[in-house]
Amino acid sequence: MEDVLEVYARPYDAQRPVVCLDEKSKELHATPRGSVAMQPKDKAGVRGHPQYVDSEYERHGTANLFCWVEPLTGRCAVRVTKRRTALDFAEQLRLLVEAD
């Protein structure tokens, strides 16, 4: 762990930037019955109710999120793909290396 923390403590080097990359698979859902909108407070100031969302859902496949950040410059980006394959990961690495 100390070795990893030492990498983050290095000064900025444009030739060897420190970049963090992660990926996450997410299920895509839809609510077939919709939701009930939030209700505002009434004239007496009584609190309304929050938005109600039905717990029933339809699954609409998955998507994969690639997220990278360069902590010393604040640069970051997210890329969404339909699949989670080794080729998609390799493509993300290529895009990251070729980024300006």
N, C-alpha and C positions, 0 to 999 in steps of 0.2 A: 504494500500500500504506500509506503514511503517513497518508493521509486516513482509511482504514478504521481504523487503530489509534487515531487521534484520537477517533473515535466511541466506541470501547470505553473510552477514558480519561475520558470526560465523567462528571460527577457524576450521581447518580440523579435523574431527573425523572419523577414519576408521570404527568404529562401527555404525555410523550414517552419512553416506556421503550425501551431498546435490546433488540431481540429478534432472535435468530438462528433461521432456519427452513431445513430441508433435507429432501430426500426421497430415498428409495432403493427401487428395485424388487428384490424377492427371489424366487427360484424356491422353490417348495414341494416338498420331497422326502419320500418314504417308503422305508424299507428293507424290501423284501418278505421277505427271509430273516431279518430281525431282527438282533440283535447278541449277542455272547457276553459275559456279565457279567464284571466285574473279579474277580480271585481275590485273597483276602487273603494276607498273609504266613503261612507255615507256622509250626509250633512252634519250629523252629530259627531263625526270624527271616529265612528266605530270602524274598526279595521275590517276590510274586505277579506276575501280568501285568495290564496295563491292559485296559480294555474294547476288544474288537475289534469294529469296525463294517464290514460288508460294503460294498465299493465300488460294488456294483450298487444302483441306486435306480430308483424309479418317480417320474416327474414328475407333480405334482398342481397344475399351474397356477402362477400368480404372485400376489404380494400387494405392495402398495405401503406403505411406511412414511413418515409425515410426523412429523418430530421438531422441536420448537422448544424453545429455552431462553432465559431472561432472565437473563444472567450476573450482573447486579448484585443480584438478589434470590434467585437459586437456583431459581426456578420453572422447571419443565419439563414436557413432556408428549409422548406418542407416540400417534399415531392410525394405525390400519391400515385400508386400503381394498382392495377387490378389484381395482380398476383404477388406471391411471395416466393420467388425462385432464386436460385444462385445467379442466373443470368440477370435478373433485375438488380440484385445486389452489386454485381460486377459493373453493370451500367451506371449505377449510382456512384460507385467509386470512380469510374471514368469521368463522369460529369463533374465530380468534386475536384479531381486533379486538373481538369481543363478550365475550371472556373477562373475568372479574372481575379 
